[in-house]
Amino acid sequence: MPISRDDVVRAAVEVLDEEGLAGLTLRGVAARLGVSAPTLYWHVRDKRHLLDLVADSVLAEVPESTRAPRPGEPVWEWLAEASRVRRALLLAHRDSVQVVAGNRPTEVALPGIERTLRVLVEAGLEPGEAVRVVTALGSFVLGDALETQTALDRPTGEPDGGPLGDPDRFPTLAAAVPTAGGDEERFEEGLALFLDGLRARLERRDRARREAALDCPAPEVERLGPGAPVTARD
């Protein structure tokens, strides 16, 4: 039975979930599909291309994460929701961060990227600046997801009283631990810091534009005579 590129990518994601990135090989994907490894080259150029396709699949578009901002919804709140969805998709797959980090978007991903950049430009960013904002936010989400996934591999329990050591020597650290929270609290704190900065930048620019508009003198109106048309002079 012929296979498609979608079949190859789906099998690759299954191998990733079961064996991790180290076990994700073209030979392993072919074996899962019941075909020879050379057959895959009809659908993918090489392993790097396969990983790019897997990255797209892991972060597959879902309606609520790729929607346009609702009327009156601030762009920073829209980005916050999309970032939460992106992180959840990463955490749903083993070693997904290593696959997604450094990937190059395929043609399938370009419409979503274009849509996001257009929203940010309409909100007041320059196009290149919008790219930097998107990639910086994406890097934060990737880093947080990596920290969360890596922590799952740590053994439970810490010897010698855990990482605090002697509370008398580190009283501020000891006082902070009970309210520091876990992975979710860390992510939300970082996301808020990032998007608060974006909000301040956009609001500052909007205020400057409005002030500039108020400072711009209205055109001088001149009437040439009774019944004559009104003209404007700069």
N, C-alpha and C positions, 0 to 999 in steps of 0.2 A: 504494500500500500504506500503510495507516495506521501512524503512528509512535506510540510511547509515551514517557512521561517518561524511562524508562531509556534509550531510544534517544537522546534529546536530551542527557542527561548524558554518555553514553558518547561521543557525537560531540564534545561540548565538551571532554572530557578529551583526546581525540585532537588537537583544534585547539591546546589548551594545550601539549601535548608538542611539537608541530611548530612552532608560531609564537610561543609564549610568551604571557604575559598581554596584551601589547599587541595581539596578533592575535586574541584571543578576543572575538568579537563575535557578536551574535545573527544577523546576516546571514551571517557565516562558518559558523556552526553549521548554519544552514538550508541553505546551499549544499552542505555536506558530506552532508546528509541528502536533498538533492534536492527540497526543499520551499521554499515562500515564507516569508520571515521572519515574517509575521503568524501563520502556522500554529503557531509555537512558543508563542504566547500561550495556546494551549489547555492548555499543560503548565507554563509558568513565567510568573510575574507580570511580571518584568522582569529586567534583567541581574544585579542584586544577588541576586535569588532564585536565578538560575542559578548564580552563584558560590557561594552557600551549598550548593547541591546538589552542585556539583563538589567543594567542600571535604569534604562527607560521603563522596563517592565516593573521593577520594584517601586518606582515612583510613578506608576501608571496614573494617568489623568482620571480623576473621579469628579463628578459634577460639583460637589460642595467645596472641593479644594481648588478648582480652577474657575469658579464663577466670577463674574464681574462684581465690583462693589455694588451693594444695594444703594438706592437713592439716599443720599445723606450720610452714608457710612464712611467714616474717615478711613483714608488709605492705610494708616498704621494698624487699625483694627482688622482690616481685610488681610494685611500681611501676617498679623499675629495668628489668625485662624489657619491660613495656608501653611504657616511654619509648624503649627501643632500637628496638622495632618501629615506633613512631610516627615516629621520626626516619628510619628506613629507608624508610617509605612516602612521606615528604615528599621525600626525596632521589631517589626514583624518578621524579618528575615535574618538569618544567621550571617555574620560577616558582611552584611550589606554595605556598611560604611566603606570598607576597603574596596568594594566593587564600584560604588558611586563616586568616591573621591578621585578626582583626576579624570573622570570620564569625559568624553566629548559628546555633546548632544547629537542624536541622530535626527534625520529629517522629520521623524514623527513628533519629536519634542519641540520643533521650531514654532509651530502656531501658539503653543502655550507660552513660550518665552516671549514671543512678539506681543501677546496680549498683556502679559505682566509689565513689560517695559512701556507699552503704550499707556497703561494706567498710571504708572509712575511719572511719565513725562507730562501727562495731562494734570497731574497733581502739583507740578512745579519743578521737577528735576530735569536737568539736561540729559540727553540720551546716553552719553558715556557715563555720566554720574549714576544714572539709573542702573546700568550694568554693574557698576562697582557696588551699589547698595544691594542688589540682588545676590551677587557673588559673596559679599561679606556676610550677609544674613545666612546664605546657604552654608558657608564655612562654619558659622556658629552652630547651626543645627547639626551638621555633620560631626563637629567636635563633641557636642553634648551627647549625641547618640553613641559615638564611640566610647565615651566615658561610661555611659550607662551599660552598654554591651560588655565592655571589659570588666566592669565591676561584678557582673554575673559570674565570671570565671574565678573570682577570688574565693578562697575558703572562708566559710563562716566562722566567726569568733576570732578574737585577737589575743595572743598570749600577753602576759605581763600587764594586764589592765588595759589592753587596747592601745590605740595610737596616742592617747592622752598622756600616758606616762604618769608623772606625779602631778596631780591637780594643784598642789601648793606651788610648784614651779611655774605652771602655766595657767593661772587663774582665769584669764580672759578667755582662753580657749575652752577651759572647762565650763565656763558660764555660757559660752556660745553654743556648745554642742546640743543641749536639749531643745533649742529653738531653731537650729540651722536647717532642719528639714532634710528631705532626701532628694532623689533624682528629679522629681517633678517640680519641687520648690526651686531647685537650682536652675532648672530650665526656664521657668517662668520669670525668675529674677533677672536672668541674663537677657531674655527676650524683651522684658519691660525696659531695661536699660538701653538696649539697642533702639527700640522703636520710640522711646521717649526722646532720644536724640534726633531721630528722623522727624518726629512731630515738631520739635522746636525749630529745626531748620526750615521746614515747610511753612510754619506759621510766621517765622521771621521774614521770609521772602514775601509771603502774602501781605504782611503788614507794610513792608518797604514798597511794594507795588502800589498799594492803596495810597500811601503817603505821597508817592511820586505823582499819582494821578491828581491828587488834591493840589499839589504845587504847580501843576501845568495850567497856565492861564487859558481861559476860554477864548475862542476866537472873537476878535472885535467885529461887531455887527454894524454895517453901514447901510442906510437906506438912501437911495439916490433921489427920491422925491415921492410925492403923493402917488400911491398906486404902483410905484416901481417895485421890482423884485428886491428882496433882501439879499445882500451879498455879505460874505465874510472875508475879513483880512487877517492874515497871520500877524 
